[in-house]
């Protein structure tokens, strides 16, 4: 239900159909929970391209790879303190 509503809202806002999705999940989700989330996305009508951890999504959204002060390969440690958990991703 939630993903179907999000799909409807996105399509209304963008004025076109939305088919592909990358869905974020808490870092502590196990494989069964990740698969259930992916299945829910398919039921909602999405082509679920990937399931990623929330702290990883935060790093991608921040766009650290576009910063001019980063040259060459770097390791970035992302801390996610939200929701009563302490999640870390090394990107």
N, C-alpha and C positions, 0 to 999 in steps of 0.2 A: 504494500500500500504506500509506504513512504517513498520508495524509489519511483513508483508510478506517478505519484504527485510531483516529485522533483522533475521527472521527465516532462510532464505537462507544463509546469512552470517555465522550464528552460525553453521549450518549444514556443510557448506564447511570447516570452521575452525576446527570443532570437528571430521569431517569425519564420522559422523553418524547422523541418524534422531533425531530431537528434537521435542518432543511432548508436554511436560508439561512446563508451564510457570507461574511465579509469576510476575505480572505487577505492577509497581509503578505509582502512580498518585499524583498530587499536593494535599496537605492537604485540600485545599479549595474546591475541587471537591464535588459536591452534588451527591446524589444517582443516578440521571439520567445520569450524566456524567460518573460515575463509571460503571454503567450498559452498557453504550455505549462503553466504553473502553473494557469491558469484551466481549461484542458482537464482537468488532473488532478483538480481539484476537482469538475468535472462527472462524471467517471468514478467518483469516490468517492461520488456521490449528492448533492452539494451544489448548490444554486442559488447560484452565485457572484455576489454582488451587486456586489462591487468588489474590485479589487486595489490595495493602497496600499503606499507605501514604509514601511519600518520606523520611521524617525525621525518620520514623520507619525503613525503609530500610537502612538508613545510620547507625542506631544503630546496626542492625543485621549484616551489612557488616563489621562494625568495630570489631565485635566479643567480645563485652564487657563481655559476660558471660564466656569467656575463660581466662580472666585475673586472675592471681594468687592472686592479692590483693583484689579480691572480694570473700567473703565467706558468704554463706547463701543468703537469699533473699535480694535484694536491689532494690531501685527505682532509675532509671536513667532518667534524663531529657535531651532530645536531642534537640538542637537548629539547625534550618536550615535557614541560612540567604540568600540563593541563589535565583536567578530569580526575584528579586524585591519584595519578600514576606518574612515574618517572621513566620516560622512554628515551632511549638513545639510539641514533642511527649513525653509522660511519659510512659516509658517501665519498 
